[in-house]
Amino acid sequence: MQYSTQMEAAKKGIVTDQMKIVAEKEGISTADLMESVAEGRTVIPCNRLHTAISPNGIGSSLRTKINVNLGTSRDSADLNMELAKVQSAVDMGAEAIMDLSSYGETRKFRKMLTANCPAVIGTVPIYDAVVYYSKPLREITSREWMDIVRMHAEDGVDFMTIHCGMNRENAAKFMKEKRKMNIVSRGGSIIFAWMEMTGNENPYYEHFDELLDICREYDITLSLGDACRPGCLADGTDQTQIQELITLGRLTERAWEKDVQVMIEGPGHMPLTQIGPNMEIEKTICHGAPFYVLGPIVTDIAPGYDHITAAIGGAVAAAHGASFLCYVTPAEHLKLPDVNDVKEGIIAAKIAAHAGDIARGIKGARDRDDEMSEARRKLDWESMFDLAIDPEKARRYRASSVPEKEDTCSMCGNFCAVRNVNRILSGEIVSIFDE
């Protein structure tokens, strides 16, 4: 093999099969894509053992991608339910699926994903370690934390969230700051608790070079987790968040030295006005590595509607250069999402990603909108349905309230502005009430 990772290939001027596929999907040249991968501004997560994958690129010059979180928990360990969510996500065009399973047959589920799913697959190994070793948290050893990463690599996952930035130095600073919501990252809270109970350094930070060796061997993209992401508006862009980001920026440089692809994970909850500046801060501190954001959620008071609060923040983040949006469902903060929650979360995230792409002027992003406008002008309902992000819902809404005249809708009827202007411009007489 002439290269170990997509980044190494790009640095050597080698166009991989994965680059060809991504370039075709994005409508860009392989030369431009290769340059972006070589510089770390774009990643192509693609474990060489994930043979079912349809590769996708993640980077600020490409279309904004979305990630769907799912997986079993102690209160809901039904693999069939999770597989139904996976199929729904794939059918709806989600580019990535992140398995956050924390109970039950986690490895079986993970292997099913990498054997059959075309989406990019991500995991958080620290969750699985607690399940796999079945012993108290403080008894898990540094060696065992590292071994679980290798196991996930061998299982074919394409990217892993690793909370390397929560080292002992940053943990001490966090405790001095007295945040309102403390740590809301599950992985971050686990590694923080482990460090506090054992007195040891974060093994992923201490053994970062070994972690990079594993990623390089399987060509895994390292998603540097934000253990200190703000969990409420009050904690947005605080010292704890930024200090961790500085650490992640340094680790990014070390990863690139070994040709390991890197994404940076980001907020979280924050006021709308902070989102744009946060994107710029990340670009500067982390040298343009792709930014992977959860939301951001722009208000703390909308449980049951957090897919909307996240979509608002996600659109702003994407417009300012975020490359990867982690969807949020209506069940966020409340329960494990069901299949319908997953669908609503995906639709909201896709709207946000698409809006961001239009704002950034991504090539071809607005084509579908222009086609929709043409179909609406012509009152071509079938074309409107076909162009819709959710054709099923659009058809269902129209069918639920059939208008008197087929070329109108039940809201406007004879008052339809589009219909009446079309008729006037065609030389017809419009009387509205007599029709």
GISUL-V215278 format. One line per field, one symbol per residue. burial: + if it has 24 or more other ideal C-beta (glycine too) atoms within 12 Angstrom, else -. A space follows every 10 residues. Layout:
burial = ???
This chain:
burial = --++++++++ +--+++-++- -++-++-+-+ -+++-+++++ ++++++++-+ -+++++++++ ++++++++++ +++--+--+- +++-++++++ -+++++++++ ++++-++-++ ++++--++++ ++++++++++ ++----+--+ -+-+++++++ +++-++++++ ++++++++-+ +-++--+-+- ++++++++++ +++++----+ +++++-++-+ ++++++++++ ++++++++++ +++-++++-+ ++++++++++ ++-+++-+++ ++++++++++ ++-++++++- +++-++++++ ++++++++-+ -+--++++++ ++++++++++ ++++++++++ +++--++-+- ++++++++++ ++++++++-+ -+--+----- -+---+--+- +--+---++- ---+------ -------++- -----+-+++ ---------- -----
